[in-house]
């Protein structure tokens, strides 16, 4: 198995395993807190767990960034050809000022993101209130019935419980949390699908709004370096390319996500986008669908 395939496999495992692991750990710790009557300790452990989880996620992100910068550094050392074209912030800003639709486009995107965040917050708060004041009673009653009927505590008595009845109560709370998170999972899945947002993924891909190059663009004969952070090597596989001379930009949609970049579309502003394309960019791309617009 190639390293890229191994990375893809691990990403898929991490993507689907971590929510399950999170639910199980939270349910176990929450149930233990109910049995021990130590709600404060329960929350401390949960917060510590979240801190460790996000610490690992941040560490993975830092490692990914270092790998990306190492690749850029190695390319810069090995490339024998100099830059074909180099654009700076001033070049982008002068062209962007001529695009009256840019501000409106950005505002629409920001409003849509804020709308999504508000909806998610309302749903989360609503679910919490629904569980606390409406569903907690029926859920715990159902969980206690399952635990007592199956007598789980008799077969799997935890070390911190003194009696079978207490062990059954622990499993009742555990099942209660699982039921709640199961309902929560289903509702969130439906909401994310309706809103067309990625679900259970660390790699958020924004498809309806472009990443606009604003710092620096260096074009080589066989690659291009965007903002000093993202290296695209030829042939750059894209779904489509748009050259908008009226708004003065070149925009292309990547066929595959670029590591560390949550956008699938990349936009480059220039005073003469057609000249930039013909002079320095057209040999770098491989268009998989359609033609240049």
Wavefront OBJ file of the C-alpha trace (Angstrom):
o trace
v 0.000 0.000 0.000
v 1.368 3.409 -0.984
v 1.924 6.082 1.729
v -0.845 8.252 0.256
v -3.258 5.326 0.411
v -2.218 4.602 3.993
v -2.856 8.240 4.914
v -6.261 8.085 3.259
v -7.139 4.885 5.154
v -6.104 6.366 8.498
v -8.070 9.548 7.744
v -11.200 7.492 7.095
v -10.665 5.450 10.279
v -10.127 8.611 12.314
v -13.145 10.257 10.693
v -15.591 7.530 11.709
v -13.987 6.197 14.898
v -13.493 9.416 16.848
v -17.230 10.283 17.162
v -17.947 6.753 18.436
v -15.021 6.894 20.873
v -16.136 10.337 22.051
v -19.693 9.134 22.703
v -18.527 6.024 24.591
v -16.065 7.933 26.775
v -18.572 10.683 27.522
v -21.302 8.134 28.321
v -19.027 6.144 30.650
v -17.726 9.221 32.459
v -21.192 10.783 32.661
v -22.718 7.586 34.060
v -19.926 7.275 36.610
v -20.517 10.891 37.668
v -24.209 10.167 38.253
v -23.412 7.100 40.357
v -20.690 8.822 42.382
v -22.771 12.012 42.758
v -19.726 13.932 41.541
v -21.025 16.007 38.654
v -18.141 18.500 38.977
v -15.539 15.737 38.616
v -17.425 14.395 35.612
v -17.224 17.726 33.849
v -13.543 18.135 34.748
v -12.775 14.752 33.164
v -14.863 15.565 30.095
v -13.111 18.933 29.668
v -9.737 17.213 30.050
v -10.762 14.647 27.441
v -11.800 17.413 25.029
v -8.537 19.279 25.679
v -6.539 16.148 24.856
v -8.653 15.425 21.773
v -8.324 18.925 20.343
v -4.646 18.981 21.354
v -4.109 15.890 19.201
v -6.090 17.477 16.342
v -3.972 20.659 16.571
v -0.770 18.584 16.657
v -1.887 16.736 13.516
v -2.608 20.078 11.836
v 0.828 21.443 12.790
v 2.492 18.301 11.467
v 0.574 18.589 8.196
v 1.672 22.225 7.839
v 5.311 21.307 8.468
v 5.133 18.569 5.835
v 3.683 21.057 3.358
v 6.397 23.654 4.054
v 9.079 20.955 3.815
v 7.763 19.999 0.376
v 7.906 23.660 -0.705
v 11.444 24.006 0.615
v 12.621 20.872 -1.183
v 11.015 22.008 -4.434
v 12.661 25.438 -4.216
v 16.060 23.772 -3.718
v 15.631 21.256 -6.549
v 13.981 23.400 -9.206
v 16.395 24.459 -11.916
v 14.147 26.986 -13.588
v 13.488 30.425 -12.236
v 10.094 32.042 -11.832
v 8.174 32.642 -15.033
v 5.942 35.201 -13.353
v 5.722 36.711 -9.887
v 2.759 38.695 -8.602
v 2.560 40.633 -5.350
v -0.223 42.006 -3.168
v -0.255 45.287 -5.079
v -0.961 43.459 -8.334
v -3.937 41.648 -6.810
v -5.368 44.677 -5.022
v -5.306 46.891 -8.124
v -7.258 44.288 -10.105
v -9.687 43.556 -7.244
v -10.572 47.253 -7.005
v -11.971 46.984 -10.527
v -14.345 44.165 -9.522
v -17.557 45.713 -8.120
v -19.045 42.282 -7.404
v -16.253 41.117 -5.081
v -17.570 42.868 -1.956
v -21.126 41.676 -2.614
v -19.903 38.128 -3.197
v -17.897 38.159 0.036
v -20.817 39.575 2.024
v -23.135 36.838 0.743
v -20.646 34.175 1.764
v -20.137 35.642 5.252
v -23.908 35.932 5.773
v -24.465 32.317 4.708
v -21.752 31.113 7.094
v -23.189 33.151 9.950
v -26.646 31.787 9.166
v -25.310 28.224 9.314
v -23.587 28.909 12.636
v -26.740 30.436 14.145
v -28.832 27.462 13.002
v -26.346 25.004 14.513
v -26.235 26.912 17.814
v -30.034 27.037 17.994
v -30.233 23.301 17.274
v -27.610 22.476 19.913
v -29.288 24.613 22.584
v -32.701 23.275 21.580
v -31.515 19.673 21.865
v -29.999 20.356 25.278
v -33.209 21.924 26.569
v -35.325 19.192 24.971
v -33.290 16.476 26.648
v -33.091 18.222 30.030
v -36.774 19.103 30.403
v -38.640 16.628 28.175
v -36.717 13.514 27.131
v -34.488 12.833 30.145
v -37.320 11.195 32.126
v -38.530 8.782 29.426
v -34.950 8.037 28.315
v -33.725 7.116 31.800
v -36.889 5.081 32.446
v -36.266 3.106 29.242
v -32.574 2.719 30.085
v -33.364 1.431 33.595
v -35.855 -1.048 32.162
v -33.254 -2.396 29.729
v -30.542 -2.577 32.389
v -32.752 -4.281 35.000
v -34.340 -6.687 32.521
v -30.993 -7.844 31.147
v -29.370 -7.594 34.609
v -26.201 -6.206 33.035
v -24.688 -5.340 36.414
v -24.690 -9.009 37.396
v -22.523 -9.993 34.428
v -20.423 -6.826 34.111
v -20.140 -5.262 37.539
v -17.774 -2.226 37.507
v -15.130 -2.067 40.243
v -16.468 1.240 41.616
v -19.973 -0.123 42.326
v -20.661 -1.963 45.606
v -23.898 -3.749 44.655
v -25.507 -5.279 41.582
v -28.345 -2.759 41.857
v -25.845 0.093 41.753
v -24.098 -1.541 38.790
v -27.424 -1.799 36.965
v -28.049 1.875 37.711
v -24.646 2.737 36.234
v -25.510 0.887 33.017
v -28.913 2.540 32.997
v -27.257 5.967 32.953
v -24.772 4.699 30.349
v -27.601 3.515 28.067
v -29.413 6.801 28.706
v -26.440 8.761 27.371
v -26.120 6.434 24.365
v -29.799 6.911 23.495
v -29.469 10.671 23.796
v -26.338 10.843 21.640
v -27.896 8.449 19.139
v -30.846 10.807 18.696
v -28.446 13.766 18.605
v -26.306 12.035 15.939
v -29.298 11.342 13.678
v -30.663 14.880 13.973
v -27.261 16.468 13.313
v -26.713 14.201 10.309
v -30.048 15.284 8.811
v -29.349 18.966 9.518
v -25.853 18.855 8.014
v -27.163 17.124 4.901
v -29.959 19.671 4.464
v -27.430 22.504 4.850
v -24.970 20.711 2.527
v -22.208 20.841 5.087
v -19.540 18.145 5.693
v -20.439 15.725 8.468
v -17.935 13.930 10.737
v -14.983 15.343 8.854
v -11.914 17.328 9.821
v -11.452 18.372 6.171
v -14.071 21.003 5.509
v -14.307 21.725 1.783
v -15.909 24.997 0.670
v -17.133 24.543 -2.879
v -19.278 27.633 -3.494
v -16.714 30.311 -2.633
v -13.140 30.698 -3.927
v -9.872 31.115 -2.089
v -8.591 34.451 -3.369
v -4.809 34.835 -3.655
v -3.888 38.087 -1.898
v -0.243 37.854 -0.780
v 1.966 36.387 -3.469
v 1.898 34.156 -6.527
v 5.054 32.636 -8.013
v 4.641 30.730 -11.260
v 7.343 28.294 -12.367
v 7.510 26.186 -15.518
v 6.185 23.123 -13.704
v 4.455 24.487 -10.599
v 2.932 27.477 -8.884
v 3.319 28.661 -5.284
v 0.295 30.390 -3.752
v 0.735 32.835 -0.855
v 3.951 31.035 0.118
v 1.853 28.209 1.594
v 0.398 25.996 -1.142
v 2.436 24.352 -3.882
v 0.581 23.058 -6.936
v 2.685 20.933 -9.267
v 1.976 20.394 -12.937
v -0.194 18.907 -14.254
v -2.694 20.630 -11.966
v -5.909 18.664 -12.424
v -8.966 20.887 -12.432
v -12.643 20.474 -13.206
v -12.959 23.811 -14.932
v -11.218 27.121 -15.539
v -12.927 30.503 -15.807
v -11.163 33.545 -17.248
v -13.290 36.584 -16.488
v -11.761 39.572 -18.235
v -14.555 41.903 -17.116
v -13.960 41.183 -13.436
v -10.239 40.594 -14.065
v -9.585 37.179 -12.573
v -8.684 33.586 -13.372
v -10.546 30.992 -11.327
v -10.058 27.238 -11.343
v -11.723 24.415 -9.442
v -9.427 21.645 -8.232
v -10.382 18.046 -8.995
v -8.892 16.891 -5.689
v -8.677 18.814 -2.390
v -5.343 20.421 -1.636
v -3.839 19.492 1.736
v -4.473 22.189 4.326
v -6.709 24.257 2.026
v -10.464 24.100 2.768
v -11.382 25.602 -0.601
v -11.782 23.751 -3.899
v -11.823 26.925 -6.003
v -8.840 29.253 -6.322
v -9.078 32.767 -7.771
v -6.230 34.919 -9.052
v -6.832 38.597 -9.813
v -4.737 40.286 -12.507
v -5.004 43.429 -14.609
v -4.987 41.267 -17.738
v -6.050 37.692 -16.868
v -5.993 36.460 -20.471
v -2.399 37.620 -20.968
v -1.367 36.010 -17.653
v -2.988 32.744 -18.728
v -1.380 32.665 -22.178
v 2.016 33.804 -20.942
v 2.569 31.749 -17.792
v -0.281 29.493 -16.677
v -1.893 27.473 -19.461
v 0.803 24.781 -19.638
v 0.384 23.920 -15.935
v -3.196 22.666 -16.068
v -5.065 19.556 -17.119
v -8.797 20.148 -17.498
v -10.872 17.027 -16.743
v -14.290 18.407 -17.611
v -15.405 20.896 -20.228
v -13.292 23.742 -21.577
v -11.999 27.124 -20.513
v -14.825 29.584 -20.016
l 1 2 3 4 5 6 7 8 9 10 11 12 13 14 15 16 17 18 19 20 21 22 23 24 25 26 27 28 29 30 31 32 33 34 35 36 37 38 39 40 41 42 43 44 45 46 47 48 49 50 51 52 53 54 55 56 57 58 59 60 61 62 63 64 65 66 67 68 69 70 71 72 73 74 75 76 77 78 79 80 81 82 83 84 85 86 87 88 89 90 91 92 93 94 95 96 97 98 99 100 101 102 103 104 105 106 107 108 109 110 111 112 113 114 115 116 117 118 119 120 121 122 123 124 125 126 127 128 129 130 131 132 133 134 135 136 137 138 139 140 141 142 143 144 145 146 147 148 149 150 151 152 153 154 155 156 157 158 159 160 161 162 163 164 165 166 167 168 169 170 171 172 173 174 175 176 177 178 179 180 181 182 183 184 185 186 187 188 189 190 191 192 193 194 195 196 197 198 199 200 201 202 203 204 205 206 207 208 209 210 211 212 213 214 215 216 217 218 219 220 221 222 223 224 225 226 227 228 229 230 231 232 233 234 235 236 237 238 239 240 241 242 243 244 245 246 247 248 249 250 251 252 253 254 255 256 257 258 259 260 261 262 263 264 265 266 267 268 269 270 271 272 273 274 275 276 277 278 279 280 281 282 283 284 285 286 287 288 289 290 291 292 293
